[in-house]
């Protein structure tokens, strides 16, 4: 195959003129003949036994031309791209100009290439970094969450329902004297103060004892999800069956021994503080890096071909499909359950793909400008890391992943490191620190009125 010419036809697009010699074309025809002739009937010959010359005479000289071109297409395109030395990201139109036994094949191929990228002022990017701070109140809150996880549910018999209690109720709702859909339930478990029901309902359950039947009068919000109930007054007939409460463990050395590997409360608090500090430091570092990446994206100047973004969308969706498979689902099932189409999914992931393309182009350009290149040792270490991660022999990994891809990934990461090291870090202005709440008494073995520290109000249900 000869690459006759390379012509820039428009931004990021080149037209390659390719030539296959008569000898190469004849060889391809011969390969196709061996495969296709088995299915062909020629008078005077058993099926699949007719010589090539007789088949061409009977069906026409061009009988194998299309199949021969298809046979040549992939190796021909691969070789043409290599010879062109272009950074091709997608292959476009392919058309045959001339074809014949004595001419070979003359064809043209349009390829899409990486855009020219310009990036400036990537050194000295300002980054606002939040200080990693942990207060006594933060430690108390974390320990409170552990208490909640280790609480016990106790039945209450000797008092009325209070805020924070778990109640079991029957309710039947009426608007304008008529029952409405979704307004009735039996044995419903409602935590008072959780905000599960419309405003006013839960507070009117408070103060009632087990076995009592009573009315709850409420008004549906103007923005309620059911059109026929918006702004309407309602009466709920309620019966209270059970009252339960959470019994929280006392925070002392015995509690610490139950929930950790430590023996004293002081050691446990120190460990909680250390872990919270590590989490906040990681979060601050991740936020700072996101700021750097956002800044790099803003500084990238390039006419990015749509094909690059669409290819990246393919990669994102393939990665998503792989994650689904690891959870026992497939993409088709996921789309069915979510009532989405493939086009919907592509639109959803397109902004992410565009961002990833811009980041990669920007980092590649920075690596080029700064002469950033990975060493042989770094490349080999990355191959070994992949082999270990996928539990595959090193040589198998090298057959599956090109050195060029590995080199690019390492260079891009080193470019990120370069931008990070040359950034200007500004400490975020500290907000006025609130005084930690007074610590709860730990003298009593139980607490009858303790609201869940990490309650997150559920979406309002009927009622």
Beta strands, then each sheet from edge to edge (+ up, - down):
strand 1: 2-10
strand 2: 13-20
strand 3: 88-100
strand 4: 104-113
strand 5: 126-129
strand 6: 152-155
strand 7: 166-175
strand 8: 178-191
strand 9: 213-219
strand 10: 233-247
strand 11: 424-427
sheet 1: 1+ 2- 4+ 3-
sheet 2: 5+ 11+
sheet 3: 6+ 10- 7+ 8-
sheet 4: 6+ 10- 9+
end
